[in-house]
Amino acid sequence: GYFRPNEAITRAELAVMLAKFSETTGAANYFNDVSAKYWAANAIAICAKLGWITGYPDGTFRRDAPITRAEFAAIALAFAYDPASASCSYTDVNTSAWYYTYVAQATTYGWISGYPDGSFRPNNSITRAEVAVIVNNMLGRNADESYIDRNADKLVSFVDLSKNHWAYYTIMEATNSHDYTSASSGETWT
């Protein structure tokens, strides 16, 4: 019954989420620290096979390690074409950093943004709530807030997620199956 919106998402959890976007199945194990019986083994193998998430030079995947915001930006770009030009001006993202292009491209697409102080915090672990926001942005999805408010008792909800949480509606969008119509004003759930 918990979503844990402020916890870091692990590499294994992200692999499971991303593998749902693929029709690939039955991939082989690529990493010496992921047994065939591990709960996310197939998803990790799918993501590795497709090049969405790579391992480390020592042959490990580090399945329980958190993903940083910079790493997530790089992974997200596996799902897009590079924009013609991309730049960003976060106070803590240097143009010579390995992740600059990824962060700039994800920012240009409108998928990810920084903090009110102008920083991006590339080395911070990305939270489960932040991932929900970014994935919804990537998919062009937004919550029908009035529908959620009227039907909250019928929707999947979480013990640790109140309506006052900054990503409440985004998480509700990501975790509740629904049909919708789309208009310039956003989604209308049906």
N, C-alpha and C positions, 0 to 999 in steps of 0.2 A: 503493500500500500504506500510505499515511499517513492518519490521521484528523485530526491536528493539534488535539487537544482543547483546548489552552490558547490557541489563536489566536483572534482576534476574527473573528466572522462578518461578511461584507460584506453590503451591501444587495442586491447581485445574488444572492449565495448564498442569502440568506433568501427572496428572491422565488422562486427555483427550488424551494426546499423548500415554500413556502406554495402555489404554483401547483398542486402535486400534490393539494391538497385541493379543487380546483375542477374542474368539468366544462366550464368556459368554454375556448374555443379561438379561435385566429385573431384575437386582439385587435390593434388598430392601435398603432403606436408613439406614445407620448405625450411623449417627452423628446428634447431636442436633443443629448444626449450619449450616446444609445443607438442605434447603427446597427442596421438590420434584420439585419445579419450577426453581431451580437454574440451570443455563446453563450447568454446569458440573456435575449435581447430579448423572446421570446414570454412567458416567465414574468413579466418586469417589466411588460409590457403587460397581462397578465391581472390581476396584483395591483393595478395602477393602475386598471383598468376597474372592478374590484370594490371599490375604495376601501380596500384592505387596507394598501397602502403608497403614500404620496403623494410627489410631488417637491417641489422648492423653487421659490420665487417667480421665479427666473431661468430656469425651464424645464428645469432639469437634474434628473437622478435621483441622480447621484453614486454610481454603481454599485459602485465599489471602496471607498467609505467604510464604516467599521465602524458597526454599530448599537450604541447605548448601551443599558444596562439599562433606563433610563426609556423610551426609544423602543420597545424590545421589549415592554415592558408595555403600552404604548398600542396597538401592532400586535396583540398577543395578544387584546385585548378586542374586536377586530373579530369574533371567533369566539364571543362569549358575550353573554348578556343581563346587564345591570347588576344586581348584587345589590341587595337592598332597602336595605341600609346597608353601607358599607364604610369601614374606617379602618385606619390602620397607625401604628406609633409608632417608626419608624426614626429614629435620631438625626440623620440627614442628609437627611430628606425633610420639608420644610416644607409645611404645609397650604396655603400660597399658591403653591407651585410648580405649573407647568403640568401636570406629570405626576402630582401627588399622587393624584388620583382613580383614574387607571389603575393606579398601583402599589398603592393600597389595595384596589382591586377584584381585581387579580391575586393579591394576598396573601390576601384573603378567600376566594377560590376554592381556595387551597392550591396554586396553580400556581408561585408564585415566593416565595422567602424571602430574608432578608438574611444577614448574616454574623454569626459568633459575638460580635463586639463590639457588636452592635446597629445597625450601619450597613446601608444598602442599596447605597451607591455608585452612585447613579443615572447619573452621567456617565461611569462606566467602560464601556469597550467590553465587550459581552457575548461570552463565549467560545462556541466550538462545543460544548463539553461542557455548559455551562450551558443552551444552547438545547435540547440533547437531553433534559436533565432536565425542563425546563419543558414541552416539547411532550409528552413522555410523561405528565407530570402532567395536562396539558390533556386528553389522550385517555384518562386513567384506566388507563394501561398500566404494568406493572411486570415486571421480568425474573424468570424462573424461574432463580434462581442455581444451584441444584443441577443442573439440566439443562445450563446453560452450562458448569459445571465438568466434568461428565461427557462433554460433546460438543465441547469447545473446538476440537479438531483438525478438526471437520467444519463449523465456523461461519466466517463472514467475520471475519477478525481484522485487526489493524493493527500495523504495525511499531512505531509510537510509542505504543501503548496497552497497558500491562501490567495485570495483575489488581490491582495495588496502587493504580491510579489511582482517585481518589474517585468517578468517574462510570463506571467500567469496565462494570458490569452495565447501567446505563442506556443507555450507548452500544451495547452488544451488543443490547439490546432494540430500539433504534431502527434498527439496521443489518442485522438478520437477519430475514428473512421466516420466519414460523412460525405454525402453528395452535396454539390453546390452548383450555383450558377455564378459566373464571373462577370463583373462589370468594372468600369473605370473606378468606381468607388470601393471595389474590393469584392470579397466573396459574400454570397448570401447562401447560408446553409439551408438545405431542404430535407 
